[in-house]
Amino acid sequence: MAKARAGGVAVVMGAEELGVVMPGDLREQLRESTGRVVRAKAVQSGEGMEDLEGLGWLGDVEVLVTGWGCPPLTKAVLDRAPRLRAVVHAAGSVKWLVTEEVWERGIVVSSAAGVNAGPVADFTLALITLAAKDALPMAAAYANGRWPAFTERRGADGRTVGVIGASRIGRGVMAGLRTSAAGYRVLLYDPYVTAEDAERLGAEHVSCLTDLCRASDIVTVHAPETPETRRLLDEQHLALIPDGGTVINTARGSIVDTGALERECAAGRLSAWLDVTDPEPLQKERPLLSLPNVMVTPHIAGAQGSEGRRLGVWAVEEVKRWMRGERLLGEVRREELGRMA
């Protein structure tokens, strides 16, 4: 058994998430492989760090493993963690977690966003397949007693998919489309990507969102949430998507104008598959929740259930890499944060 050394590891995340993402066997594995004391703190809804038996336990923490439900790392928290050198986030975005104070103190930040991207890309590819086959309107017709004739049915072959954002997830989606037997035509809009980059990703580069919307049967959103992307897919752009088109959003709800999309779907002109909305959750009376050509899921595209353990396994390995002085696979840099989800 490894002998415990000074400089502990703390695992802090929501009470529900802790047992799924970093269960006892993974915490023991972390302790055995690093020789450090490992403390686990389960955060109840609405609690801050100061509610977790005070902040005294942070005094000797050198590595903090966080997850969904961990309170923000404010100055008050960091003042009680003078030895903290690394934050390993066993989830996706760190924007809500990492404050300016973290960067000012030179604390290394790493995120499992790359691991979490896998389930989201898989989920999105499944939705694209369903959208390409017009699954929602076909299911609605069937529920109303009408069996669609063979000539009414649509297939995926040759459909045009417009991808907004060459993020980790966007790239995963494009990789899946590129290997599909359907022969999708893939368009990419991302102001930070060149035509050469797009070609390497298996997509055609479009220089403006207007062109992508006009040409796409299916528009799938994978841009980060920033001031520039808020309502990027607005009423004007939604109106350009051809009749019978589909909008898929597994990124952030604020990137799509909810009201405008609701109107397009209520008119029957567009369909939508939404794993995220603005606001989130939607009020139960919103039409999007009951329209036959819309499917809204409660933010389930990322690592869920049995998939959550992937994040914990990654976090254990990332902590070990940090302690060995190796390059962190999920390192987040301050200057990149503005362009990340």
C-alpha positions, 0 to 999 in steps of 0.5 A: 500500500502506498504511503500517504504524503503531504499535499492531499486530493479533494473530490468535490461534486454534487451528491448525486454525481459523486457516486456515479462519476467518482465512486469509492473504488475510483477514489481508492484507486486514486489514493493507492496510485498517488499515495495522497490522502483523498477526501470526498465532499458531496455538495447538496443543492444550493450549498457553497464550499463554506457549507462543507464543514467549513473550509479548514479541510482545504488547507492541505489540498494540492489537487482538487477534482471537481464535477457538476455541482461543485461551487465556484472557486472564488477568492474566499475559497482559494484563500483557504487553499494555499497549497492548491496547484491543480483543478481537474474537472471531471465534467465539461465546461469550466466557465462557471467553476473557474474564476479569474482568481484561479488564473491569477494564482497560476493554478493549472486547470484541466477538463474532461470535456474531450471525454464528455464530447464522445457521448454528445457526438454519438447522441447527435449522430443518432438525431441526424439519422432520425431527422434525415428519415423525417422520424418526427413527422412520420411518427406523428402521422402514424399516431394519427392513424395514417401509414405513410406510403413508400413514396412519402418516406425519405432516406438519409442518402445525399442529405445536406447537414450544416454544422455550426461550430468545429468544436470537439463535438462538432468535429466528432459529428463530422467524423461520424458523418464522413464515414456514414454510408449515407454520403451526407454533404457536410457544410461547416460554418466556424469563423475560426476555421479556414477552408483548408481546415474544413476540407481536412475535417471532411466538410465544405467551408461556408463563410457565412451562416446565411449560406449554411442555412439556405443550403442545409436540410439539417442544421446542427449546433455545436458552437460555444456559448459566448456573447457573440453566439447568443441567438446566433440562429435567430429568426432571420436565419431560421427562416432561410432553412428550407421547408421541411428542414430540421434544427438540432441543438446539443450545445447551449440553448441560448445559441438558438432563438427559442421563440423564433424556433417555436414559431417555425415549428408551430407552423409546421415548417421546421422540425427540431430535436433539442437537448438544450433550451433557453431557458432551461428547463422550459416552462411546462406550458411552452408549445415546444414540449407538446408539438408533434414535430419537436422532441425536447430531452432534458440535457442528456446528450453528455455523459449520463448514468453508466457513462459518468464513470468514464469521466472519473476514470479520466480524472484519476489518470489526469491526476496521475499525469499531473503528479508525474509532471506529464502533459495534461490531456485536458488542460484549459488555457486562460486565453482559450476559455472565451472560445470554449463551451 
